[in-house]
Amino acid sequence: MRLIVQYLFEMCTSLKILIARVLSKNPFVCNYPGLRFETIDLKKHRQYSENKTIVCLGDSNTFGWNHRYLNSYPALLENSLKKTSKSFSVINCGVGGNTVIDGFNRLESDVILFKPDVAIISFGFNDGLLFRIAINKNNKKKLDLAYKINDDYCGTPVSMNEFEFHIKNIIFKLQKNNIKIILMGLYKIKALKSFLSYEGYKKIVDLQNEVYLGYNDMIKNLAFKNDVVFFDLWNKLYNYEKINFEKNTDYLQADGFHLNTKGYEVVVKGLSKMVCGIF
């Protein structure tokens, strides 16, 4: 039975990818579970650029959730860097829904394979995403790691300790391969789909932001301790929101979670300066 379920799942995934490939030829915004087709083609044909190479490893914000490829931040970053005196190639290795554990497992095939000069690492939103924990005999020991709100307990897919462990290992492995690193921080979100009907909804969103701030601070501290560049996206976007308050210009999509075009502009502007500073 398990093999049948696995086969059906793989068939469904293949069908989704096929549909997305067809739709990508037309003016639709479409995404699929996995790397961008452009990246898959690069890996297949082993086409490495003679330019300075940057690989962006991350989750849906790197992938460009609900954006066409040319509007994903790695593609926009490449266009921005073309205006400088040096030549750069930027590769999008984002996968929607990925945690830092997934990123670590993909490090060899999706980063080191390309022999990049710089790797931009962006994880945390799926790692620290809150979900309800049902209290029972099996998980009582885990409650000391949980977050309590009202009468509920919430957990995260990847604990702070696990997150720290895998970020450290990503840094170690990349530095061992002489790859420069930029660690991107998190930002404040405004909505959580999994808790839309939750009593005291604002409380859970505020708690989620407290959790994300903790993961963000950990990334910042690890960057400092390991002589790695840190992109303080939390404060960059906070300042953007303050400046554009009267214009009511937001940096998030309608889901209140993923970055929109304005958010990507802030990302690209900051990363462009950092990449140029490295070289």
C-alpha positions in Angstrom: 0.0 0.0 0.0 2.8 2.4 0.9 4.5 1.9 -2.5 1.2 2.5 -4.3 0.7 5.8 -2.4 4.3 6.8 -3.1 3.8 6.0 -6.8 0.6 8.0 -7.0 2.2 11.0 -5.2 5.1 11.0 -7.7 2.7 10.8 -10.6 0.7 13.8 -9.2 3.9 15.8 -8.8 5.1 15.0 -12.3 1.7 16.1 -13.6 1.9 19.4 -11.7 5.3 20.0 -13.1 4.1 19.2 -16.7 1.2 21.6 -16.3 3.4 24.3 -14.9 5.8 23.9 -17.8 3.0 24.3 -20.3 1.5 27.3 -18.4 5.0 29.0 -18.2 4.8 29.4 -22.0 1.8 31.6 -21.5 1.2 34.8 -19.6 0.2 33.1 -16.3 1.7 33.4 -12.9 2.6 29.8 -12.0 4.7 28.0 -9.5 5.5 24.3 -8.8 7.1 22.3 -6.1 10.8 22.3 -6.9 13.6 24.3 -8.4 13.0 26.8 -11.2 13.1 25.1 -14.6 15.9 27.4 -15.5 18.0 26.0 -12.7 17.2 22.4 -13.6 18.3 23.0 -17.2 21.6 24.5 -15.9 22.3 21.4 -13.8 21.3 19.1 -16.6 23.7 20.7 -19.2 26.3 21.8 -16.6 26.4 25.2 -18.1 28.6 27.3 -15.8 29.2 30.9 -16.5 32.7 32.6 -16.7 31.1 35.5 -14.8 31.2 35.8 -11.1 28.5 33.3 -9.9 26.0 33.7 -7.1 23.7 31.0 -6.0 20.5 31.9 -4.0 19.5 29.0 -1.7 16.2 29.4 0.1 12.5 28.8 0.3 9.5 30.3 -1.5 10.7 33.9 -1.2 13.9 32.9 -3.0 11.9 30.8 -5.5 9.6 33.8 -6.1 6.2 32.5 -4.9 3.4 33.9 -7.1 6.0 35.7 -9.3 7.2 34.9 -12.7 10.9 33.8 -12.9 12.0 37.2 -14.3 10.4 38.8 -11.3 12.0 36.6 -8.7 14.6 38.3 -6.6 17.6 36.3 -8.0 16.7 37.3 -11.5 16.2 41.0 -10.4 19.5 40.8 -8.6 21.3 39.7 -11.7 19.8 42.6 -13.7 20.8 45.0 -11.0 24.4 43.7 -10.9 24.7 44.0 -14.7 24.8 47.8 -14.2 28.1 47.4 -12.3 31.6 47.1 -13.9 31.7 43.4 -13.1 29.8 40.6 -14.8 27.6 38.3 -12.6 25.4 35.3 -13.1 22.8 34.6 -10.4 21.2 31.2 -10.0 17.8 30.7 -8.3 17.9 27.5 -6.1 14.8 28.3 -4.1 12.2 25.7 -3.3 8.9 26.6 -1.8 8.2 25.1 1.7 11.9 24.3 2.4 13.4 24.4 5.8 17.1 24.9 6.7 17.3 21.1 6.9 16.2 20.7 3.3 18.7 23.4 2.4 21.5 21.6 4.0 20.6 18.4 2.2 20.6 20.3 -1.1 23.8 22.1 -0.5 26.1 19.8 -2.5 23.7 19.4 -5.5 22.2 22.9 -5.6 25.1 25.1 -4.5 28.6 23.6 -4.5 27.9 21.9 -7.8 27.9 25.3 -9.5 31.2 26.3 -7.9 29.8 29.8 -7.0 31.8 32.8 -5.7 28.9 33.7 -3.3 26.0 31.9 -1.8 23.0 33.8 -0.4 21.2 31.7 2.2 17.6 32.4 3.2 15.7 30.2 5.6 13.6 30.5 8.7 10.0 31.1 7.7 9.1 27.5 7.4 11.4 26.4 10.2 9.7 28.7 12.7 6.2 28.5 11.4 3.8 27.9 14.3 1.4 25.0 14.4 -0.9 23.7 17.1 0.3 20.8 19.3 -2.3 18.4 20.7 -1.4 17.6 24.3 -1.1 13.9 24.9 1.2 11.4 26.6 3.5 11.1 23.6 4.4 14.8 23.4 4.3 16.0 27.0 8.1 16.0 27.1 8.2 18.4 24.1 6.0 21.0 25.8 9.0 22.7 27.4 10.0 23.7 23.8 6.4 24.8 22.9 4.9 28.3 22.8 1.7 28.7 24.8 -1.1 31.1 23.7 -4.6 31.1 25.3 -5.2 27.4 26.1 -3.2 26.1 23.2 0.4 25.0 22.7 2.2 25.7 19.4 5.4 24.1 18.1 7.7 24.8 15.1 8.8 22.3 12.4 12.5 23.0 13.2 13.5 23.9 16.8 15.9 26.8 17.5 18.6 24.3 18.4 18.2 22.3 15.2 18.1 25.5 13.2 21.3 26.7 14.7 23.0 23.4 14.1 22.2 23.3 10.4 23.0 27.0 9.8 26.4 26.3 11.4 27.0 23.3 9.2 26.0 25.2 6.0 28.5 28.0 6.9 31.2 25.4 7.7 30.7 23.5 4.4 30.5 26.6 2.2 33.6 28.2 3.8 35.4 24.9 3.4 34.8 25.3 -0.3 35.9 28.9 -0.3 32.4 30.2 -1.1 31.6 33.7 0.3 28.3 33.8 2.3 25.5 36.2 2.8 22.9 35.2 5.4 19.6 36.8 4.9 17.4 37.6 7.9 13.7 37.3 8.4 11.0 40.0 8.4 7.7 40.8 10.2 4.6 39.1 8.7 1.0 40.2 9.0 -1.1 37.1 8.4 -1.1 33.3 9.0 -3.3 31.2 6.8 -3.2 28.2 9.2 -4.7 30.4 12.0 -7.2 32.5 10.1 -10.1 31.3 12.2 -8.2 31.5 15.5 -9.7 33.2 18.5 -7.5 36.2 19.3 -6.0 36.1 15.8 -3.8 39.2 16.4 -2.2 37.4 19.4 -1.1 34.5 17.3 0.4 36.8 14.6 2.2 38.8 17.2 3.5 35.5 18.8 4.6 34.3 15.3 6.6 37.5 14.9 8.2 37.1 18.3 9.3 33.6 17.2 10.6 34.9 13.9 12.5 37.6 15.6 14.2 34.9 17.7 15.3 33.0 14.6 16.4 36.2 13.0 18.6 37.1 16.0 20.1 33.7 15.9 21.0 34.1 12.2 22.5 37.5 13.0 24.6 36.1 15.8 25.9 33.2 13.8 26.9 35.6 11.0 28.8 37.8 13.4 30.6 34.8 15.1 31.6 33.3 11.7 32.7 36.4 9.9 29.8 36.2 7.5 27.8 39.0 5.9 24.3 39.5 7.4 21.5 41.2 5.6 19.2 42.8 8.2 16.0 42.5 6.3 13.9 42.9 9.4 15.0 46.5 9.9 15.3 47.3 6.2 11.6 46.5 5.7 10.6 48.1 8.9 12.2 51.3 7.8 10.6 51.0 4.4 7.2 50.7 6.0 7.8 53.8 8.1 8.9 55.9 5.2 6.0 54.8 3.0 3.3 54.9 5.8 1.4 57.7 4.3 1.4 56.1 0.8 0.0 52.9 2.4 2.6 50.9 0.4 3.2 47.4 1.7 6.1 45.1 1.1 3.9 41.9 1.4 1.6 40.1 -1.0 -2.1 39.9 -0.3 -1.4 36.8 1.8 0.4 39.0 4.4 3.3 36.5 4.3 5.3 36.5 1.1 7.3 39.4 -0.4 5.7 41.4 -3.2 7.5 43.5 -5.9 8.2 46.3 -3.5 9.7 43.9 -1.0 11.9 42.5 -3.6 13.1 46.0 -4.5 14.4 46.4 -1.0 16.0 43.0 -1.1 17.7 43.6 -4.4 19.0 47.1 -3.4 20.5 45.7 -0.2 22.0 42.6 -1.7 23.5 44.5 -4.7 25.5 46.7 -2.3 26.7 43.7 -0.3 27.8 41.6 -3.3 29.7 44.6 -4.8 31.3 45.1 -1.3 32.5 41.5 -1.4 34.3 42.0 -4.7 
